[in-house]
């Protein structure tokens, strides 16, 4: 489960977690308008005041679907270029139910939640990784995503 496009560093890291050949089912979580306040609080807590000021400038809800689809395709290309099998989809409703069904259908060994820090949600164990641990029945690894500063996702 991801919230932003996989960076080269992210791909290098997740593809070297295990020695055997890996395949990925990538679930892309678009930005939701309901999370804006929490993201702004996280930005302030992390000292990223400029980011907090511009939270409202980022597409959310229905407007976030196209950027999420582009981010997903970018991430899938990167994983495939690294020699992995990769498919994916956008999460629209009920992310944890979808995650559980993907785990069951694919007989996944592990779930990786690649996310930005969400201090408020993590403190209350309401972040995706904490919630997934109670739903999916396999180990859940939480990793913090890296950003490619010089790269934009191609349309």
C-alpha positions in Angstrom: 0.0 0.0 0.0 1.5 3.3 -1.1 0.5 7.0 -0.9 3.0 8.5 -3.4 5.0 7.2 -6.3 7.8 4.8 -5.5 11.2 6.5 -5.6 14.3 4.7 -6.9 15.4 4.4 -3.3 12.0 2.8 -2.3 12.2 0.3 -5.2 15.8 -0.6 -4.3 14.9 -1.2 -0.7 11.7 -3.2 -1.2 13.2 -5.4 -3.9 16.1 -6.4 -1.7 14.1 -7.3 1.4 14.1 -11.0 0.5 16.5 -13.2 -1.4 13.8 -14.9 -3.6 12.0 -13.5 -6.7 9.2 -11.2 -5.6 6.0 -10.1 -7.1 4.0 -7.0 -5.9 0.4 -6.0 -5.9 0.5 -2.3 -5.4 -2.5 -0.5 -3.9 -2.4 3.2 -4.3 -4.2 5.4 -1.8 -5.3 8.7 -3.3 -5.3 11.8 -1.1 -8.5 12.3 0.8 -9.9 15.7 1.7 -10.8 14.4 5.2 -7.1 13.9 6.0 -6.0 17.5 5.2 -5.9 18.7 8.9 -3.9 15.7 10.0 -1.4 16.1 7.2 -1.0 19.8 8.1 -0.4 18.9 11.8 2.2 16.3 10.7 3.9 18.8 8.5 4.2 21.3 11.4 5.4 18.6 13.8 8.1 17.6 11.3 9.2 21.2 10.9 7.8 21.4 7.3 5.9 24.7 7.7 6.0 25.5 4.0 4.4 22.2 3.2 1.7 22.7 5.8 0.8 26.1 4.3 0.4 24.5 0.8 -1.6 21.4 1.9 -4.8 22.8 0.4 -3.1 23.2 -3.0 -2.7 19.4 -3.5 -5.5 17.6 -5.4 -7.8 15.6 -3.1 -10.8 13.3 -3.4 -12.0 12.9 -7.0 -9.4 15.4 -8.2 -6.7 13.1 -6.7 -7.6 10.1 -8.8 -5.7 11.0 -12.0 -2.5 11.9 -10.1 -2.9 8.7 -8.1 -3.2 6.6 -11.3 -0.1 8.3 -12.7 1.8 7.6 -9.5 0.7 4.0 -9.6 1.8 3.5 -13.2 5.1 5.1 -12.4 5.6 2.8 -9.5 4.7 -0.3 -11.4 7.1 0.6 -14.2 9.9 1.0 -11.6 9.2 -2.3 -10.0 9.1 -4.1 -13.4 12.3 -2.4 -14.5 13.9 -3.9 -11.3 12.9 -7.4 -12.6 9.8 -7.9 -10.4 6.3 -8.8 -11.4 4.0 -6.0 -10.5 0.3 -5.2 -10.8 -1.8 -2.6 -9.0 -4.9 -0.7 -8.5 -6.3 2.5 -7.0 -8.0 2.2 -3.7 -11.4 3.7 -3.8 -13.4 2.6 -0.8 -12.7 0.3 2.2 -8.9 0.1 1.9 -8.4 -2.5 4.6 -11.1 -4.8 3.2 -9.4 -4.5 -0.2 -6.0 -5.2 1.3 -7.3 -8.2 3.1 -8.9 -9.6 0.0 -5.7 -9.1 -2.0 -3.7 -10.9 0.7 -6.2 -13.8 0.6 -6.4 -14.0 -3.2 -2.7 -13.9 -3.8 -1.7 -15.8 -0.7 0.7 -13.0 0.1 3.5 -13.6 2.6 3.8 -10.0 3.7 2.2 -6.6 3.4 4.4 -3.5 3.0 2.9 -0.2 3.9 5.1 2.6 2.3 4.0 5.9 3.7 5.1 9.3 4.8 5.3 9.9 8.5 1.8 10.5 10.1 2.7 11.4 13.6 -0.9 12.0 14.9 -2.2 8.8 13.4 0.8 6.7 14.5 0.6 8.0 18.1 -3.0 6.7 18.3 -2.2 3.6 16.2 -4.7 4.7 13.5 -2.2 4.7 10.7 -2.6 2.2 7.8 0.1 -0.2 9.0 -1.3 -0.4 12.6 -4.8 -0.9 11.3 -3.7 -3.5 8.7 -2.0 -5.6 11.4 -5.4 -6.4 12.8 -7.0 -7.2 9.5 -4.8 -9.1 7.1 -3.4 -12.2 8.9 0.2 -11.8 7.6 3.1 -9.7 8.8 2.8 -6.0 8.0 6.1 -4.0 7.5 5.8 -0.3 7.7 8.4 1.7 5.8 8.8 5.4 5.3 8.8 6.5 1.7 11.6 8.5 0.1 11.1 11.3 -2.4 12.9 11.7 -5.7 13.7 15.4 -5.4 14.6 15.8 -9.1 12.0 13.7 -10.7 8.4 14.2 -11.6 5.9 11.5 -12.6 5.3 11.5 -16.3 1.8 11.8 -17.7 
